[in-house]
Amino acid sequence: MKKRKIPLRKSVVSGEMIPKKQLLRVTRSKEGDVSIDPTGKKPGRGAYIAIEPDEAQLAWDKRILDRVLETKLSDEFYQELLDYVTHQKARRELFGNE
């Protein structure tokens, strides 16, 4: 049986190539709206970060997503991102790797 290729994406925070399923995509639409994209299929410019609370916190501290998505993000968005990543990490630990 042929072995399937695992798609890799680069985390904008750590710069590591990580399997796409272990990353979270954040998108900016043409209108400039930035949102968390759990499906990874929304249209627009995307940036990936690992589902690790410390990586989301580092992105907030250094305003990495502001630079990558070329927009100004609010502290509320970064807090929402941190909460989402923390929740997803807890779910993965509880239910196993999805």
C-alpha positions as MATLAB code, in Angstrom:
seq = 'MKKRKIPLRKSVVSGEMIPKKQLLRVTRSKEGDVSIDPTGKKPGRGAYIAIEPDEAQLAWDKRILDRVLETKLSDEFYQELLDYVTHQKARRELFGNE';
ca = [
       0.000    0.000    0.000;
       1.279    3.457   -0.917;
       2.284    5.667    1.991;
       0.371    8.966    2.021;
       2.289   12.206    2.046;
       1.638   14.310    5.160;
       1.128   17.997    4.274;
       3.478   20.271    6.207;
       3.118   23.979    6.926;
       5.474   26.457    8.572;
       4.496   27.992   11.896;
       4.886   31.781   11.684;
       5.965   31.885   15.334;
       8.574   29.114   15.626;
       9.475   28.788   11.931;
       9.228   24.982   12.182;
       7.653   22.775    9.526;
       4.824   20.934   11.296;
       2.067   18.589   10.004;
      -0.932   20.712    8.983;
      -3.315   18.904   11.374;
      -1.252   20.088   14.361;
      -1.536   23.738   13.331;
      -4.230   26.397   13.515;
      -4.862   28.708   10.558;
      -5.616   32.395   11.057;
      -6.987   34.154    7.962;
      -7.347   37.710    6.708;
     -10.091   38.252    4.132;
      -9.922   40.742    1.267;
     -12.041   43.093    3.395;
      -9.385   42.962    6.137;
     -11.355   40.830    8.615;
      -9.087   38.516   10.611;
     -10.516   35.299   12.028;
      -9.541   31.901   13.385;
     -10.052   29.236   10.711;
     -10.483   25.815   12.371;
     -11.345   24.130    9.033;
      -8.313   25.566    7.230;
     -10.444   26.253    4.153;
     -11.602   29.874    4.443;
     -10.581   32.115    1.556;
      -7.956   34.763    2.151;
      -4.399   35.148    3.363;
      -3.530   32.505    5.928;
      -0.927   32.136    8.642;
      -0.347   29.016   10.726;
       0.564   28.710   14.395;
       1.051   25.560   16.458;
      -1.715   24.581   18.857;
       0.448   25.471   21.871;
      -0.587   28.155   24.388;
       3.012   29.382   24.791;
       3.297   29.853   21.010;
       0.033   31.846   20.924;
       1.305   33.955   23.845;
       4.600   34.608   22.033;
       2.651   35.648   18.906;
       0.720   38.102   21.106;
       3.798   39.466   22.894;
       5.739   40.052   19.669;
       2.650   40.939   17.557;
       3.774   38.382   14.964;
       0.345   37.984   13.347;
       0.109   41.780   12.911;
       3.237   41.669   10.738;
       2.431   38.476    8.836;
      -1.172   39.423    8.021;
      -0.239   43.083    7.465;
      -2.959   44.472    9.734;
      -3.454   45.762   13.284;
      -5.004   43.143   15.577;
      -6.684   43.917   18.880;
      -5.739   42.456   22.247;
      -9.236   40.905   22.301;
      -8.406   38.897   19.161;
      -5.134   37.659   20.670;
      -6.967   36.737   23.893;
      -9.578   34.829   21.860;
      -6.754   33.068   19.991;
      -4.993   32.145   23.243;
      -8.246   30.820   24.752;
      -9.005   28.812   21.595;
      -5.522   27.269   21.439;
      -5.600   26.408   25.159;
      -9.011   24.755   24.743;
      -7.933   22.777   21.660;
      -4.740   21.568   23.354;
      -6.760   20.381   26.367;
      -9.199   18.558   24.049;
      -6.366   16.823   22.213;
      -4.799   15.685   25.477;
      -8.176   14.476   26.752;
      -9.400   12.683   23.627;
      -6.073   11.744   22.057;
      -4.583   13.083   18.853;
      -7.350   13.800   16.319;
];
